[in-house]
Amino acid sequence: MPKNIGIVDRLVRLFLAFTFLFLAWWESSWIILVFSLFIFYEAVASWCLFYQLIGKNTCPIDKIKNN
């Protein structure tokens, strides 16, 4: 999978993942936990399924390679 998430998007996703992780613990919700883990995976892997589907790329490394 090619990377398609830049550093700002990764940091936002990490913040959201930890926020949802806390919310999952607070509410004892496994659904929120799964959502949180998926967001954390996206941040760590620098890959977003939605960005892939619409063809968006915010990763500066891939932009340099393509030029």
mmCIF file as Biopython writes it, N, C-alpha, C and O atoms, coordinates in Angstrom:
data_model
#
loop_
_atom_site.group_PDB
_atom_site.id
_atom_site.type_symbol
_atom_site.label_atom_id
_atom_site.label_alt_id
_atom_site.label_comp_id
_atom_site.label_asym_id
_atom_site.label_entity_id
_atom_site.label_seq_id
_atom_site.pdbx_PDB_ins_code
_atom_site.Cartn_x
_atom_site.Cartn_y
_atom_site.Cartn_z
_atom_site.occupancy
_atom_site.B_iso_or_equiv
_atom_site.auth_seq_id
_atom_site.auth_asym_id
_atom_site.pdbx_PDB_model_num
ATOM 1   N N  . MET A ? 1  ? 0.839   -1.175 0.000   1.0 0.0 1  A 1 
ATOM 2   C CA . MET A ? 1  ? 0.000   0.000  0.000   1.0 0.0 1  A 1 
ATOM 3   C C  . MET A ? 1  ? 0.888   1.243  0.000   1.0 0.0 1  A 1 
ATOM 4   O O  . MET A ? 1  ? 1.739   1.401  0.875   1.0 0.0 1  A 1 
ATOM 5   N N  . PRO A ? 2  ? 0.692   2.109  -0.966  1.0 0.0 2  A 1 
ATOM 6   C CA . PRO A ? 2  ? 1.475   3.341  -0.980  1.0 0.0 2  A 1 
ATOM 7   C C  . PRO A ? 2  ? 0.970   4.314  0.091   1.0 0.0 2  A 1 
ATOM 8   O O  . PRO A ? 2  ? -0.227  4.380  0.372   1.0 0.0 2  A 1 
ATOM 9   N N  . LYS A ? 3  ? 1.884   5.048  0.669   1.0 0.0 3  A 1 
ATOM 10  C CA . LYS A ? 3  ? 1.517   6.022  1.691   1.0 0.0 3  A 1 
ATOM 11  C C  . LYS A ? 3  ? 0.751   7.171  1.036   1.0 0.0 3  A 1 
ATOM 12  O O  . LYS A ? 3  ? 1.117   7.641  -0.041  1.0 0.0 3  A 1 
ATOM 13  N N  . ASN A ? 4  ? -0.309  7.614  1.697   1.0 0.0 4  A 1 
ATOM 14  C CA . ASN A ? 4  ? -1.078  8.727  1.169   1.0 0.0 4  A 1 
ATOM 15  C C  . ASN A ? 4  ? -1.521  9.715  2.242   1.0 0.0 4  A 1 
ATOM 16  O O  . ASN A ? 4  ? -2.426  10.516 2.010   1.0 0.0 4  A 1 
ATOM 17  N N  . ILE A ? 5  ? -0.890  9.665  3.415   1.0 0.0 5  A 1 
ATOM 18  C CA . ILE A ? 5  ? -1.219  10.576 4.502   1.0 0.0 5  A 1 
ATOM 19  C C  . ILE A ? 5  ? 0.041   11.325 4.922   1.0 0.0 5  A 1 
ATOM 20  O O  . ILE A ? 5  ? 1.082   10.715 5.167   1.0 0.0 5  A 1 
ATOM 21  N N  . GLY A ? 6  ? -0.060  12.645 5.004   1.0 0.0 6  A 1 
ATOM 22  C CA . GLY A ? 6  ? 1.049   13.477 5.438   1.0 0.0 6  A 1 
ATOM 23  C C  . GLY A ? 6  ? 1.164   13.532 6.949   1.0 0.0 6  A 1 
ATOM 24  O O  . GLY A ? 6  ? 0.363   12.928 7.661   1.0 0.0 6  A 1 
ATOM 25  N N  . ILE A ? 7  ? 2.161   14.256 7.438   1.0 0.0 7  A 1 
ATOM 26  C CA . ILE A ? 7  ? 2.451   14.302 8.880   1.0 0.0 7  A 1 
ATOM 27  C C  . ILE A ? 7  ? 1.336   14.970 9.682   1.0 0.0 7  A 1 
ATOM 28  O O  . ILE A ? 7  ? 1.029   14.534 10.792  1.0 0.0 7  A 1 
ATOM 29  N N  . VAL A ? 8  ? 0.733   16.010 9.142   1.0 0.0 8  A 1 
ATOM 30  C CA . VAL A ? 8  ? -0.344  16.694 9.872   1.0 0.0 8  A 1 
ATOM 31  C C  . VAL A ? 8  ? -1.544  15.759 10.017  1.0 0.0 8  A 1 
ATOM 32  O O  . VAL A ? 8  ? -2.129  15.650 11.095  1.0 0.0 8  A 1 
ATOM 33  N N  . ASP A ? 9  ? -1.902  15.089 8.928   1.0 0.0 9  A 1 
ATOM 34  C CA . ASP A ? 9  ? -3.010  14.132 8.992   1.0 0.0 9  A 1 
ATOM 35  C C  . ASP A ? 9  ? -2.716  12.997 9.969   1.0 0.0 9  A 1 
ATOM 36  O O  . ASP A ? 9  ? -3.609  12.543 10.685  1.0 0.0 9  A 1 
ATOM 37  N N  . ARG A ? 10 ? -1.478  12.545 9.999   1.0 0.0 10 A 1 
ATOM 38  C CA . ARG A ? 10 ? -1.108  11.466 10.918  1.0 0.0 10 A 1 
ATOM 39  C C  . ARG A ? 10 ? -1.249  11.906 12.371  1.0 0.0 10 A 1 
ATOM 40  O O  . ARG A ? 10 ? -1.752  11.153 13.206  1.0 0.0 10 A 1 
ATOM 41  N N  . LEU A ? 11 ? -0.805  13.124 12.672  1.0 0.0 11 A 1 
ATOM 42  C CA . LEU A ? 11 ? -0.912  13.620 14.047  1.0 0.0 11 A 1 
ATOM 43  C C  . LEU A ? 11 ? -2.362  13.799 14.465  1.0 0.0 11 A 1 
ATOM 44  O O  . LEU A ? 11 ? -2.726  13.483 15.598  1.0 0.0 11 A 1 
ATOM 45  N N  . VAL A ? 12 ? -3.191  14.304 13.560  1.0 0.0 12 A 1 
ATOM 46  C CA . VAL A ? 12 ? -4.616  14.459 13.870  1.0 0.0 12 A 1 
ATOM 47  C C  . VAL A ? 12 ? -5.252  13.094 14.123  1.0 0.0 12 A 1 
ATOM 48  O O  . VAL A ? 12 ? -6.045  12.932 15.050  1.0 0.0 12 A 1 
ATOM 49  N N  . ARG A ? 13 ? -4.896  12.119 13.291  1.0 0.0 13 A 1 
ATOM 50  C CA . ARG A ? 13 ? -5.454  10.775 13.464  1.0 0.0 13 A 1 
ATOM 51  C C  . ARG A ? 13 ? -4.971  10.119 14.760  1.0 0.0 13 A 1 
ATOM 52  O O  . ARG A ? 13 ? -5.735  9.411  15.416  1.0 0.0 13 A 1 
ATOM 53  N N  . LEU A ? 14 ? -3.725  10.346 15.126  1.0 0.0 14 A 1 
ATOM 54  C CA . LEU A ? 14 ? -3.247  9.810  16.404  1.0 0.0 14 A 1 
ATOM 55  C C  . LEU A ? 14 ? -4.008  10.421 17.573  1.0 0.0 14 A 1 
ATOM 56  O O  . LEU A ? 14 ? -4.390  9.717  18.508  1.0 0.0 14 A 1 
ATOM 57  N N  . PHE A ? 15 ? -4.226  11.728 17.518  1.0 0.0 15 A 1 
ATOM 58  C CA . PHE A ? 15 ? -5.001  12.388 18.569  1.0 0.0 15 A 1 
ATOM 59  C C  . PHE A ? 15 ? -6.414  11.811 18.629  1.0 0.0 15 A 1 
ATOM 60  O O  . PHE A ? 15 ? -6.918  11.511 19.711  1.0 0.0 15 A 1 
ATOM 61  N N  . LEU A ? 16 ? -7.054  11.656 17.467  1.0 0.0 16 A 1 
ATOM 62  C CA . LEU A ? 16 ? -8.398  11.085 17.435  1.0 0.0 16 A 1 
ATOM 63  C C  . LEU A ? 16 ? -8.420  9.645  17.931  1.0 0.0 16 A 1 
ATOM 64  O O  . LEU A ? 16 ? -9.349  9.243  18.630  1.0 0.0 16 A 1 
ATOM 65  N N  . ALA A ? 17 ? -7.409  8.873  17.575  1.0 0.0 17 A 1 
ATOM 66  C CA . ALA A ? 17 ? -7.353  7.475  18.013  1.0 0.0 17 A 1 
ATOM 67  C C  . ALA A ? 17 ? -7.277  7.384  19.534  1.0 0.0 17 A 1 
ATOM 68  O O  . ALA A ? 17 ? -7.980  6.579  20.145  1.0 0.0 17 A 1 
ATOM 69  N N  . PHE A ? 18 ? -6.435  8.200  20.140  1.0 0.0 18 A 1 
ATOM 70  C CA . PHE A ? 18 ? -6.330  8.163  21.600  1.0 0.0 18 A 1 
ATOM 71  C C  . PHE A ? 18 ? -7.581  8.716  22.269  1.0 0.0 18 A 1 
ATOM 72  O O  . PHE A ? 18 ? -7.969  8.250  23.341  1.0 0.0 18 A 1 
ATOM 73  N N  . THR A ? 19 ? -8.210  9.696  21.651  1.0 0.0 19 A 1 
ATOM 74  C CA . THR A ? 19 ? -9.462  10.229 22.190  1.0 0.0 19 A 1 
ATOM 75  C C  . THR A ? 19 ? -10.551 9.159  22.154  1.0 0.0 19 A 1 
ATOM 76  O O  . THR A ? 19 ? -11.263 8.955  23.137  1.0 0.0 19 A 1 
ATOM 77  N N  . PHE A ? 20 ? -10.676 8.477  21.011  1.0 0.0 20 A 1 
ATOM 78  C CA . PHE A ? 20 ? -11.673 7.412  20.911  1.0 0.0 20 A 1 
ATOM 79  C C  . PHE A ? 20 ? -11.321 6.220  21.797  1.0 0.0 20 A 1 
ATOM 80  O O  . PHE A ? 20 ? -12.215 5.534  22.291  1.0 0.0 20 A 1 
ATOM 81  N N  . LEU A ? 21 ? -10.043 5.971  22.002  1.0 0.0 21 A 1 
ATOM 82  C CA . LEU A ? 21 ? -9.638  4.897  22.902  1.0 0.0 21 A 1 
ATOM 83  C C  . LEU A ? 21 ? -10.088 5.191  24.324  1.0 0.0 21 A 1 
ATOM 84  O O  . LEU A ? 21 ? -10.607 4.313  25.014  1.0 0.0 21 A 1 
ATOM 85  N N  . PHE A ? 22 ? -9.889  6.425  24.757  1.0 0.0 22 A 1 
ATOM 86  C CA . PHE A ? 22 ? -10.354 6.821  26.087  1.0 0.0 22 A 1 
ATOM 87  C C  . PHE A ? 22 ? -11.877 6.727  26.175  1.0 0.0 22 A 1 
ATOM 88  O O  . PHE A ? 22 ? -12.421 6.253  27.173  1.0 0.0 22 A 1 
ATOM 89  N N  . LEU A ? 23 ? -12.559 7.182  25.122  1.0 0.0 23 A 1 
ATOM 90  C CA . LEU A ? 23 ? -14.017 7.112  25.105  1.0 0.0 23 A 1 
ATOM 91  C C  . LEU A ? 23 ? -14.503 5.659  25.139  1.0 0.0 23 A 1 
ATOM 92  O O  . LEU A ? 23 ? -15.494 5.350  25.801  1.0 0.0 23 A 1 
ATOM 93  N N  . ALA A ? 24 ? -13.812 4.777  24.431  1.0 0.0 24 A 1 
ATOM 94  C CA . ALA A ? 24 ? -14.182 3.360  24.444  1.0 0.0 24 A 1 
ATOM 95  C C  . ALA A ? 24 ? -14.016 2.770  25.835  1.0 0.0 24 A 1 
ATOM 96  O O  . ALA A ? 24 ? -14.847 1.984  26.290  1.0 0.0 24 A 1 
ATOM 97  N N  . TRP A ? 25 ? -12.945 3.151  26.503  1.0 0.0 25 A 1 
ATOM 98  C CA . TRP A ? 25 ? -12.737 2.672  27.867  1.0 0.0 25 A 1 
ATOM 99  C C  . TRP A ? 25 ? -13.814 3.237  28.799  1.0 0.0 25 A 1 
ATOM 100 O O  . TRP A ? 25 ? -14.360 2.518  29.635  1.0 0.0 25 A 1 
ATOM 101 N N  . TRP A ? 26 ? -14.110 4.516  28.649  1.0 0.0 26 A 1 
ATOM 102 C CA . TRP A ? 26 ? -15.071 5.190  29.513  1.0 0.0 26 A 1 
ATOM 103 C C  . TRP A ? 26 ? -16.481 4.598  29.345  1.0 0.0 26 A 1 
ATOM 104 O O  . TRP A ? 26 ? -17.193 4.390  30.327  1.0 0.0 26 A 1 
ATOM 105 N N  . GLU A ? 27 ? -16.866 4.336  28.111  1.0 0.0 27 A 1 
ATOM 106 C CA . GLU A ? 27 ? -18.204 3.822  27.822  1.0 0.0 27 A 1 
ATOM 107 C C  . GLU A ? 27 ? -18.258 2.297  27.760  1.0 0.0 27 A 1 
ATOM 108 O O  . GLU A ? 27 ? -19.341 1.726  27.627  1.0 0.0 27 A 1 
ATOM 109 N N  . SER A ? 28 ? -17.116 1.636  27.854  1.0 0.0 28 A 1 
ATOM 110 C CA . SER A ? 28 ? -17.024 0.172  27.726  1.0 0.0 28 A 1 
ATOM 111 C C  . SER A ? 28 ? -17.641 -0.305 26.408  1.0 0.0 28 A 1 
ATOM 112 O O  . SER A ? 28 ? -18.438 -1.243 26.376  1.0 0.0 28 A 1 
ATOM 113 N N  . SER A ? 29 ? -17.251 0.361  25.334  1.0 0.0 29 A 1 
ATOM 114 C CA . SER A ? 29 ? -17.805 0.063  24.025  1.0 0.0 29 A 1 
ATOM 115 C C  . SER A ? 29 ? -16.742 -0.572 23.137  1.0 0.0 29 A 1 
ATOM 116 O O  . SER A ? 29 ? -15.705 0.036  22.872  1.0 0.0 29 A 1 
ATOM 117 N N  . TRP A ? 30 ? -16.995 -1.780 22.685  1.0 0.0 30 A 1 
ATOM 118 C CA . TRP A ? 30 ? -16.039 -2.443 21.804  1.0 0.0 30 A 1 
ATOM 119 C C  . TRP A ? 30 ? -16.121 -1.879 20.387  1.0 0.0 30 A 1 
ATOM 120 O O  . TRP A ? 30 ? -15.150 -1.955 19.634  1.0 0.0 30 A 1 
ATOM 121 N N  . ILE A ? 31 ? -17.281 -1.309 20.017  1.0 0.0 31 A 1 
ATOM 122 C CA . ILE A ? 31 ? -17.419 -0.709 18.686  1.0 0.0 31 A 1 
ATOM 123 C C  . ILE A ? 31 ? -16.516 0.516  18.559  1.0 0.0 31 A 1 
ATOM 124 O O  . ILE A ? 31 ? -15.826 0.681  17.553  1.0 0.0 31 A 1 
ATOM 125 N N  . ILE A ? 32 ? -16.522 1.360  19.563  1.0 0.0 32 A 1 
ATOM 126 C CA . ILE A ? 32 ? -15.646 2.534  19.560  1.0 0.0 32 A 1 
ATOM 127 C C  . ILE A ? 32 ? -14.187 2.106  19.626  1.0 0.0 32 A 1 
ATOM 128 O O  . ILE A ? 32 ? -13.324 2.749  19.029  1.0 0.0 32 A 1 
ATOM 129 N N  . LEU A ? 33 ? -13.905 1.028  20.345  1.0 0.0 33 A 1 
ATOM 130 C CA . LEU A ? 33 ? -12.546 0.504  20.426  1.0 0.0 33 A 1 
ATOM 131 C C  . LEU A ? 33 ? -12.046 0.063  19.049  1.0 0.0 33 A 1 
ATOM 132 O O  . LEU A ? 33 ? -10.918 0.377  18.670  1.0 0.0 33 A 1 
ATOM 133 N N  . VAL A ? 34 ? -12.864 -0.648 18.312  1.0 0.0 34 A 1 
ATOM 134 C CA . VAL A ? 34 ? -12.477 -1.089 16.966  1.0 0.0 34 A 1 
ATOM 135 C C  . VAL A ? 34 ? -12.249 0.116  16.063  1.0 0.0 34 A 1 
ATOM 136 O O  . VAL A ? 34 ? -11.282 0.139  15.303  1.0 0.0 34 A 1 
ATOM 137 N N  . PHE A ? 35 ? -13.111 1.102  16.133  1.0 0.0 35 A 1 
ATOM 138 C CA . PHE A ? 35 ? -12.955 2.324  15.355  1.0 0.0 35 A 1 
ATOM 139 C C  . PHE A ? 35 ? -11.654 3.029  15.717  1.0 0.0 35 A 1 
ATOM 140 O O  . PHE A ? 35 ? -10.939 3.510  14.838  1.0 0.0 35 A 1 
ATOM 141 N N  . SER A ? 36 ? -11.348 3.088  17.004  1.0 0.0 36 A 1 
ATOM 142 C CA . SER A ? 36 ? -10.118 3.715  17.473  1.0 0.0 36 A 1 
ATOM 143 C C  . SER A ? 36 ? -8.889  2.974  16.953  1.0 0.0 36 A 1 
ATOM 144 O O  . SER A ? 36 ? -7.927  3.603  16.512  1.0 0.0 36 A 1 
ATOM 145 N N  . LEU A ? 37 ? -8.913  1.657  17.000  1.0 0.0 37 A 1 
ATOM 146 C CA . LEU A ? 37 ? -7.782  0.875  16.511  1.0 0.0 37 A 1 
ATOM 147 C C  . LEU A ? 37 ? -7.581  1.034  15.009  1.0 0.0 37 A 1 
ATOM 148 O O  . LEU A ? 37 ? -6.446  1.045  14.534  1.0 0.0 37 A 1 
ATOM 149 N N  . PHE A ? 38 ? -8.682  1.157  14.253  1.0 0.0 38 A 1 
ATOM 150 C CA . PHE A ? 38 ? -8.567  1.373  12.814  1.0 0.0 38 A 1 
ATOM 151 C C  . PHE A ? 38 ? -7.945  2.734  12.521  1.0 0.0 38 A 1 
ATOM 152 O O  . PHE A ? 38 ? -7.104  2.845  11.628  1.0 0.0 38 A 1 
ATOM 153 N N  . ILE A ? 39 ? -8.340  3.762  13.249  1.0 0.0 39 A 1 
ATOM 154 C CA . ILE A ? 39 ? -7.750  5.095  13.067  1.0 0.0 39 A 1 
ATOM 155 C C  . ILE A ? 39 ? -6.272  5.063  13.452  1.0 0.0 39 A 1 
ATOM 156 O O  . ILE A ? 39 ? -5.446  5.686  12.785  1.0 0.0 39 A 1 
ATOM 157 N N  . PHE A ? 40 ? -5.934  4.343  14.521  1.0 0.0 40 A 1 
ATOM 158 C CA . PHE A ? 40 ? -4.536  4.225  14.925  1.0 0.0 40 A 1 
ATOM 159 C C  . PHE A ? 40 ? -3.714  3.517  13.840  1.0 0.0 40 A 1 
ATOM 160 O O  . PHE A ? 40 ? -2.585  3.917  13.557  1.0 0.0 40 A 1 
ATOM 161 N N  . TYR A ? 41 ? -4.274  2.477  13.239  1.0 0.0 41 A 1 
ATOM 162 C CA . TYR A ? 41 ? -3.593  1.773  12.150  1.0 0.0 41 A 1 
ATOM 163 C C  . TYR A ? 41 ? -3.336  2.715  10.974  1.0 0.0 41 A 1 
ATOM 164 O O  . TYR A ? 41 ? -2.251  2.713  10.394  1.0 0.0 41 A 1 
ATOM 165 N N  . GLU A ? 42 ? -4.336  3.514  10.630  1.0 0.0 42 A 1 
ATOM 166 C CA . GLU A ? 42 ? -4.165  4.470  9.533   1.0 0.0 42 A 1 
ATOM 167 C C  . GLU A ? 42 ? -3.031  5.440  9.823   1.0 0.0 42 A 1 
ATOM 168 O O  . GLU A ? 42 ? -2.242  5.756  8.932   1.0 0.0 42 A 1 
ATOM 169 N N  . ALA A ? 43 ? -2.943  5.912  11.051  1.0 0.0 43 A 1 
ATOM 170 C CA . ALA A ? 43 ? -1.890  6.867  11.412  1.0 0.0 43 A 1 
ATOM 171 C C  . ALA A ? 43 ? -0.514  6.216  11.366  1.0 0.0 43 A 1 
ATOM 172 O O  . ALA A ? 43 ? 0.439   6.825  10.880  1.0 0.0 43 A 1 
ATOM 173 N N  . VAL A ? 44 ? -0.401  5.014  11.853  1.0 0.0 44 A 1 
ATOM 174 C CA . VAL A ? 44 ? 0.888   4.322  11.880  1.0 0.0 44 A 1 
ATOM 175 C C  . VAL A ? 44 ? 1.323   3.900  10.474  1.0 0.0 44 A 1 
ATOM 176 O O  . VAL A ? 44 ? 2.500   4.013  10.132  1.0 0.0 44 A 1 
ATOM 177 N N  . ALA A ? 45 ? 0.393   3.422  9.671   1.0 0.0 45 A 1 
ATOM 178 C CA . ALA A ? 45 ? 0.716   2.940  8.336   1.0 0.0 45 A 1 
ATOM 179 C C  . ALA A ? 45 ? 0.801   4.059  7.300   1.0 0.0 45 A 1 
ATOM 180 O O  . ALA A ? 45 ? 1.264   3.826  6.184   1.0 0.0 45 A 1 
ATOM 181 N N  . SER A ? 46 ? 0.366   5.260  7.648   1.0 0.0 46 A 1 
ATOM 182 C CA . SER A ? 46 ? 0.320   6.408  6.719   1.0 0.0 46 A 1 
ATOM 183 C C  . SER A ? 46 ? -0.524  6.095  5.490   1.0 0.0 46 A 1 
ATOM 184 O O  . SER A ? 46 ? -0.192  6.513  4.380   1.0 0.0 46 A 1 
ATOM 185 N N  . TRP A ? 47 ? -1.596  5.372  5.686   1.0 0.0 47 A 1 
ATOM 186 C CA . TRP A ? 47 ? -2.457  4.984  4.582   1.0 0.0 47 A 1 
ATOM 187 C C  . TRP A ? 47 ? -3.908  5.104  5.007   1.0 0.0 47 A 1 
ATOM 188 O O  . TRP A ? 47 ? -4.287  4.650  6.086   1.0 0.0 47 A 1 
ATOM 189 N N  . CYS A ? 48 ? -4.725  5.722  4.148   1.0 0.0 48 A 1 
ATOM 190 C CA . CYS A ? 48 ? -6.142  5.908  4.439   1.0 0.0 48 A 1 
ATOM 191 C C  . CYS A ? 48 ? -6.967  5.293  3.309   1.0 0.0 48 A 1 
ATOM 192 O O  . CYS A ? 48 ? -6.738  5.588  2.136   1.0 0.0 48 A 1 
ATOM 193 N N  . LEU A ? 49 ? -7.906  4.455  3.660   1.0 0.0 49 A 1 
ATOM 194 C CA . LEU A ? 49 ? -8.757  3.803  2.678   1.0 0.0 49 A 1 
ATOM 195 C C  . LEU A ? 49 ? -9.580  4.827  1.904   1.0 0.0 49 A 1 
ATOM 196 O O  . LEU A ? 49 ? -9.678  4.746  0.680   1.0 0.0 49 A 1 
ATOM 197 N N  . PHE A ? 50 ? -10.171 5.784  2.606   1.0 0.0 50 A 1 
ATOM 198 C CA . PHE A ? 50 ? -10.994 6.797  1.946   1.0 0.0 50 A 1 
ATOM 199 C C  . PHE A ? 50 ? -10.167 7.633  0.981   1.0 0.0 50 A 1 
ATOM 200 O O  . PHE A ? 50 ? -10.603 7.899  -0.139  1.0 0.0 50 A 1 
ATOM 201 N N  . TYR A ? 51 ? -8.970  8.052  1.405   1.0 0.0 51 A 1 
ATOM 202 C CA . TYR A ? 51 ? -8.088  8.807  0.511   1.0 0.0 51 A 1 
ATOM 203 C C  . TYR A ? 51 ? -7.739  7.968  -0.726  1.0 0.0 51 A 1 
ATOM 204 O O  . TYR A ? 51 ? -7.663  8.501  -1.833  1.0 0.0 51 A 1 
ATOM 205 N N  . GLN A ? 52 ? -7.532  6.684  -0.546  1.0 0.0 52 A 1 
ATOM 206 C CA . GLN A ? 52 ? -7.210  5.794  -1.654  1.0 0.0 52 A 1 
ATOM 207 C C  . GLN A ? 52 ? -8.369  5.739  -2.649  1.0 0.0 52 A 1 
ATOM 208 O O  . GLN A ? 52 ? -8.158  5.764  -3.861  1.0 0.0 52 A 1 
ATOM 209 N N  . LEU A ? 53 ? -9.589  5.664  -2.125  1.0 0.0 53 A 1 
ATOM 210 C CA . LEU A ? 53 ? -10.759 5.565  -2.992  1.0 0.0 53 A 1 
ATOM 211 C C  . LEU A ? 53 ? -10.996 6.829  -3.804  1.0 0.0 53 A 1 
ATOM 212 O O  . LEU A ? 53 ? -11.409 6.751  -4.961  1.0 0.0 53 A 1 
ATOM 213 N N  . ILE A ? 54 ? -10.739 8.002  -3.207  1.0 0.0 54 A 1 
ATOM 214 C CA . ILE A ? 54 ? -10.991 9.249  -3.933  1.0 0.0 54 A 1 
ATOM 215 C C  . ILE A ? 54 ? -9.748  9.772  -4.646  1.0 0.0 54 A 1 
ATOM 216 O O  . ILE A ? 54 ? -9.829  10.764 -5.371  1.0 0.0 54 A 1 
ATOM 217 N N  . GLY A ? 55 ? -8.608  9.129  -4.456  1.0 0.0 55 A 1 
ATOM 218 C CA . GLY A ? 55 ? -7.389  9.519  -5.150  1.0 0.0 55 A 1 
ATOM 219 C C  . GLY A ? 55 ? -6.651  10.687 -4.532  1.0 0.0 55 A 1 
ATOM 220 O O  . GLY A ? 55 ? -5.855  11.339 -5.208  1.0 0.0 55 A 1 
ATOM 221 N N  . LYS A ? 56 ? -6.896  10.966 -3.262  1.0 0.0 56 A 1 
ATOM 222 C CA . LYS A ? 56 ? -6.228  12.077 -2.581  1.0 0.0 56 A 1 
ATOM 223 C C  . LYS A ? 56 ? -4.911  11.598 -1.983  1.0 0.0 56 A 1 
ATOM 224 O O  . LYS A ? 56 ? -4.800  10.454 -1.541  1.0 0.0 56 A 1 
ATOM 225 N N  . ASN A ? 57 ? -3.912  12.479 -1.973  1.0 0.0 57 A 1 
ATOM 226 C CA . ASN A ? 57 ? -2.610  12.143 -1.409  1.0 0.0 57 A 1 
ATOM 227 C C  . ASN A ? 57 ? -2.035  13.383 -0.744  1.0 0.0 57 A 1 
ATOM 228 O O  . ASN A ? 57 ? -1.807  14.394 -1.408  1.0 0.0 57 A 1 
ATOM 229 N N  . THR A ? 58 ? -1.796  13.315 0.574   1.0 0.0 58 A 1 
ATOM 230 C CA . THR A ? 58 ? -1.212  14.439 1.299   1.0 0.0 58 A 1 
ATOM 231 C C  . THR A ? 58 ? 0.202   14.127 1.774   1.0 0.0 58 A 1 
ATOM 232 O O  . THR A ? 58 ? 0.776   14.893 2.547   1.0 0.0 58 A 1 
ATOM 233 N N  . CYS A ? 59 ? 0.765   13.022 1.323   1.0 0.0 59 A 1 
ATOM 234 C CA . CYS A ? 59 ? 2.102   12.621 1.737   1.0 0.0 59 A 1 
ATOM 235 C C  . CYS A ? 59 ? 3.142   13.327 0.869   1.0 0.0 59 A 1 
ATOM 236 O O  . CYS A ? 59 ? 3.155   13.131 -0.346  1.0 0.0 59 A 1 
ATOM 237 N N  . PRO A ? 60 ? 4.012   14.141 1.463   1.0 0.0 60 A 1 
ATOM 238 C CA . PRO A ? 60 ? 4.998   14.872 0.661   1.0 0.0 60 A 1 
ATOM 239 C C  . PRO A ? 60 ? 6.055   13.967 0.032   1.0 0.0 60 A 1 
ATOM 240 O O  . PRO A ? 60 ? 6.625   14.334 -0.997  1.0 0.0 60 A 1 
ATOM 241 N N  . ILE A ? 61 ? 6.334   12.815 0.603   1.0 0.0 61 A 1 
ATOM 242 C CA . ILE A ? 61 ? 7.351   11.907 0.066   1.0 0.0 61 A 1 
ATOM 243 C C  . ILE A ? 61 ? 6.922   11.384 -1.296  1.0 0.0 61 A 1 
ATOM 244 O O  . ILE A ? 61 ? 7.726   11.353 -2.228  1.0 0.0 61 A 1 
ATOM 245 N N  . ASP A ? 62 ? 5.662   10.972 -1.423  1.0 0.0 62 A 1 
ATOM 246 C CA . ASP A ? 62 ? 5.169   10.467 -2.698  1.0 0.0 62 A 1 
ATOM 247 C C  . ASP A ? 62 ? 5.140   11.557 -3.760  1.0 0.0 62 A 1 
ATOM 248 O O  . ASP A ? 62 ? 5.364   11.281 -4.939  1.0 0.0 62 A 1 
ATOM 249 N N  . LYS A ? 63 ? 4.870   12.775 -3.357  1.0 0.0 63 A 1 
ATOM 250 C CA . LYS A ? 63 ? 4.847   13.878 -4.326  1.0 0.0 63 A 1 
ATOM 251 C C  . LYS A ? 63 ? 6.249   14.135 -4.886  1.0 0.0 63 A 1 
ATOM 252 O O  . LYS A ? 63 ? 6.393   14.460 -6.065  1.0 0.0 63 A 1 
ATOM 253 N N  . ILE A ? 64 ? 7.275   13.992 -4.055  1.0 0.0 64 A 1 
ATOM 254 C CA . ILE A ? 64 ? 8.655   14.180 -4.517  1.0 0.0 64 A 1 
ATOM 255 C C  . ILE A ? 64 ? 9.039   13.058 -5.448  1.0 0.0 64 A 1 
ATOM 256 O O  . ILE A ? 64 ? 9.686   13.311 -6.464  1.0 0.0 64 A 1 
ATOM 257 N N  . LYS A ? 65 ? 8.667   11.821 -5.145  1.0 0.0 65 A 1 
ATOM 258 C CA . LYS A ? 65 ? 9.004   10.667 -5.984  1.0 0.0 65 A 1 
ATOM 259 C C  . LYS A ? 65 ? 8.355   10.760 -7.368  1.0 0.0 65 A 1 
ATOM 260 O O  . LYS A ? 65 ? 8.945   10.345 -8.366  1.0 0.0 65 A 1 
ATOM 261 N N  . ASN A ? 66 ? 7.140   11.308 -7.422  1.0 0.0 66 A 1 
ATOM 262 C CA . ASN A ? 66 ? 6.411   11.389 -8.694  1.0 0.0 66 A 1 
ATOM 263 C C  . ASN A ? 66 ? 6.968   12.469 -9.619  1.0 0.0 66 A 1 
ATOM 264 O O  . ASN A ? 66 ? 6.718   12.412 -10.823 1.0 0.0 66 A 1 
ATOM 265 N N  . ASN A ? 67 ? 7.703   13.438 -9.114  1.0 0.0 67 A 1 
ATOM 266 C CA . ASN A ? 67 ? 8.232   14.527 -9.957  1.0 0.0 67 A 1 
ATOM 267 C C  . ASN A ? 67 ? 9.492   14.166 -10.614 1.0 0.0 67 A 1 
ATOM 268 O O  . ASN A ? 67 ? 10.056  14.974 -11.352 1.0 0.0 67 A 1 
#
